[in-house]
Amino acid sequence: MPGNTPKVSPTLQALIDKGLVDSLPRSFAAFCFDQMKDWDLLFPAERSYFERLFGLLDRTSPEVVARLFQPLREIESRMGMTEKTWPRGIFTLEQVDFLNRNRYYPEWRAAVSKIFAQLDPVLDAEITRTGHARLVIVISPSQLPADPDRMWTRLEALGKRVSIEPPKRPEDFLPLLLTGEEQSRRAPTIAHSFAAGKKGGAYSSWIVEVADGLSRLGPEGSAVVKYSYDALAPYRKRLMKDVQSVVDAQETPGPRQFSARLKQMKILASEGEFAADPILAEFARAILLSGNGTLLINNTFVEWATVQAVRRARPSVTLVGFGIRNKVKPFSSLLIYADQDATNPIPSQMDTLGSYVDLEVFYQYVFQEFEKYAEYRKNTAYLFVGDGMEEMLAIAPPDFPLMQAADAQKLPQVFGHLKEWLGV
Amino acid sequence: MHLTKRRFVQLAGLSIANRIVPGPLLGQPSAKRPANKVIIVTFGGGVRYSETFAPEGLRNIPRLVELRKQGYFFKSCINSGVLSHFNSTASILTGNWQRVDDFGFQPPAGPTLFEFYRKQSGAGPMDAWAVATNKSFAQMGWSSDRDFGSPFGANVVLPKQLLLEAVQDVVKKGTEAGVANRDDILRRLEGVLSEGYEGVGWTIFQAGKKLDRQVRETLVRGLVEYINGPEAPTSGDELTFFIAREIMREFAPRLILVNFWDMDVAHWGSYSLYLNAITRTDRLTGMLWEEVQANANYKDKTTLLVLPELGRDGDQNTANGFLNHRSGDPSCRNTWLLAMGAEVPRGETERPVHHVDVAATAAELLGVKAAGMAGAPMRELLL
């Protein structure tokens, strides 16, 4: 067992102590160690996954496990993985680089995929047995220059377009959809209601958005996880400045050292209310510093944060609020870590058409990400909604009430269906 | 003397090269050498079939769609190597799958086409150029092979890095108008050329450690004219095109790599910006072909090979689709290649070719024997 064994749960520790991880192929074991090394910063769903994965391997006969991993062992040998190139339990950028540049990398990927193709159905079956109804609502901004028939074009074949009777006051659209009431009532959103229910709890309900149209709904101080690109502006701007300083100072000799520096750039209490929660604080840092373009483009932040939330936390209720990104100013493509507003005084302009094009792809990516996991398949209702739009797209199992709707729906009616679906 | 855009590279290059290169070698094809010229254009950064030659992508590349009718189209050009930028382009240039450091800390491991060409033909340094964007590509001009190396390498110019340096400096100073003030950019460009031009990619063969004063002034004037001109850049690729065209006009090299890069904005996660960049590169590639047709040194004696450096992850991929290019799925590896030229037949083929075949093909076109390449010449272009 390597000396850098992560601190994990007692259940998992017992399996590690039995030598279970040591018996696995070098790259597989190293990857798992790396994923588990910051155990305290993992979401409950992630911890549960590793406990179930190693529990399954422990329950399986050693001969079967050996057979399962044998192809990977053979490829590792051909790749030249030794104690020198792959010290036990270490998985850094050097190992990633080793894999990427190795001529057997495609075969290695295939072998790893084959292992999971055999493990996942068993693990998924455990999830399915304890599954429950889930809800995802993806909201597009009202400024998009598109009629409903030009929306969600990549997904429309999977669902049903549902007519909506818009409210008299446009600003009531989202409150009525998500709370069943006008905003002034400050009624709890469907996310709040679920988080407060018996299937809810910490990290079960998420709001990820560009601005604050969703976060400001409902009571304060709930268990709903909220990430807003706009609300994170102080942290984002500090990160950009700090990263640029590190780049300028040229103190970091390589990507590995640079990555280590980035890990130290944690959110301050003044920069976000979740700073007190180490798991959520680290999630924010990782989203902003390891996601492509998340510092720069609001909708990229929302998409990547949502995708990562699904991968890692597996929320039961997810409200996603996209927005309109600004046009890129001259020279901005050269200034990755610079605040556009500070570097160029030309007023920012909204790019509504560009945002429309961007979002048509992101709807698909977000939907696909949820559907990769057993938690969501066959028991999740997805609503793709345009703020103020008289039509929405519903993708859901046949028993989701809206799938039978024939007439135009009032928003409080839709909210009622959501409550019924989730049992809150 | 009135200095035009065209003059800046002319004076820069000639002033430098005069000190070290015998006059007859300056951009003058030797009578013993065949006159064929080769320009390799890469859609650097990577682009998928689905945004280019797939039916749904054709609207993004109107110029290439038209050019395809005049050239030879390989429907399947496969990148079987490491799916990083440096290794992909190095594989194109060496004819062997490269597995060196991804960040440009190592040169290509085997001789590049530039080195084969210059060593065998005796061509001078002004006869082989690489115009690129990514800073790591400063290592792209020659390999670590002891029998070849820098004496036979290409001039590598990274125009965008020069611009980048200037823009960043303006930002650091925090002036009121920021990068909107082109005068600030101008002043900083001049500073960059005084202090650290080598660091921003200019590896033009020079004798001394400093750029000649006249050269430096000319570079500044040329770049500033570009910045302030009607084609003021919002992207690096326009500058890349501008420099490549000037090199063609002044030195008429027989071998050029033009590595466009803007489409790598896909990493930002904006599909529309990615599409815009593809269309811009399409336009610039068309303009490059127009230059070939309009330039007597190139017309009827040039083969233009256009291909994506690599693809990008497919929409179904776990790695977040078009944003990345590391998954190794078919969308990442399967690209295309378009060949144009007076001696290039019109047509297309389903026969798969590979990125490493480009160097082998170009070597044949240049009349160079390139030993040890994994790639094979594309016989369709060598009739």
Interface residues (C-beta under 8 A of the other chain):
Chain A: D97 N100 R101 N102 R103 Y105 P106 R109 D248 G254 P255 G291 N292 G293 T294 L296 I297 N299 T300 E303 W304 V307 R325 V328 K329 P330 F331 S333 L334 L335 A338 A342 T343 N344 P345 I346 D351 L353 G354 S355 V357 D358 E360 V361 F362 Q364 Y365 Q368 K372
Chain B: V82 L83 S84 N87 W97 R99 V100 D101 D102 F103 K160 L163 L164 V167 Q168 V170 V171 K172 G174 E176 A177 G178 V179 A180 A232 P233 T234 S235 G236 D262 V265 H267 W268 G269 S270 Y271 S272 L273 L275 D315 Q316 T318 N320 G321 F322 L323 N324 R326 G328
